[in-house]
Amino acid sequence: MKFRLEKSIASHSPVKHGGLYSAKNTDPLVLDFSSNTSPLGFPPIVKKAIKKETRSLGIYPDPDSEKLRSHLEWYTKIPKDQIVVGNGATEIIYNFCRAFLGKKTQVLIPSPTFGEYEVACKLAGCKISFLKTMNLNDSFDDFIKMIPKNGCVFLCNPNNPTGVIIPKSKMLAIIKNAKKKNTLVFVDECFIELVPRSNESVVKVLNKFDNLFVLRSLTKSFGLAGIRIGYGLGSKKLISVLNKIKIPWNVSGLAQKAASAALCHSFYLDKTRNLIKKESKYLSDSIAKMPNFSCHASATNFILIKSKIKSKTLQKKLLAKKILVRDCSNFRGLNDQYIRIAVKTHKENVKLIKVLESIK
């Protein structure tokens, strides 16, 4: 049987990510440095909340995630009618592109960055321009000049995989310039809560800019990767559209309950950030002493490493020693000289360093 497919669907190629299943290895003894989740995992209270919620497994979840959005209102100080909840942050990226972008919409994306922006925009039929830069702060003026009219700009802050953070002052300049051109600004802040001693989020200026949308994820900050939970913040008009087009019951009851429990223990983030600050320095300082590797300065819970050993070869050698790292060769703007590692607990980080030192 022949199918008639839209050109964007026929040419679609899913983005490859990290995680234990990325290397076709489900050995539970493998240390996963390829996924940028919280080094402390989820708060203990989440496990109790999920066990309690098992009684409602036979009941459809709240399709509007009302209680969770109320918790998010308390947590973010943003009204719940300006909040959309998704089955992971990635679902929201695709819904955003489907709702607000279309064929021939001009989109600007810096590279390297998270690959789902590009793929979601391609499925929507957009025309994409890229600015190649390892640090957008150094290419800021060029980026401002490239902002399209009646289009959309995607920014990951701090950026995945480079770890670079853009100061709020520069973010505001981008948002203001985009507004003058009637252009949307999509800001992915999924890692911003894991930045030690930083206040560069643009959430507090949401009500000043109706062209701004902010994405957040409990996957990274609260270690809830397995249950898929993310949320977006924007104007009432933007959010009403996204809430209208999302699929019914997109977030499970267990996910809603776990997320609410985690948010009520946000002090857990302070402990996490303190660990990241200490262990990130340990990893960077240790790797700097190795002749085959050099680190890019990172503001958050992962580090991009340039390697003299090809990334796929290095990944295989490390996996043989039960350590999984992210091969970054499939990031636009990078090549087979780069890997990315997550910051984990000291015991786990020490093991990584010892193994890296043995690699030749």
Secondary structure, 3 states (H helix, E strand, C coil): CCCCCCHHHHCCCCCCCCCHHHHCCCCCCCEECCCCCCCCCCCHHHHHHHHHHHHHCCCCCCCCCHHHHHHHHHHHCCCHHHEEEECCHHHHHHHHHHHHCCCCCEEEEEECCCCHHHHHHHHCCCEEEEEECCCCCCCHHHHHHHCCCCCEEEEECCCCCCCCCCCHHHHHHHHHHHHHCCCEEEEECCCHHHCCCCCCCCHHHHHHCCCEEEEEEHHHHCCCHHHCCEEEECCHHHHHHHHHHCCCCCCCHHHHHHHHHHHCCCCHHHHHHHHHHHHHHHHHHHHHCCCCEEECCCCCCEEEEEECCCHHHHHHHHHCCCEECEECCCCCCCCCCEEEEECCCHHHHHHHHHHHHHCC
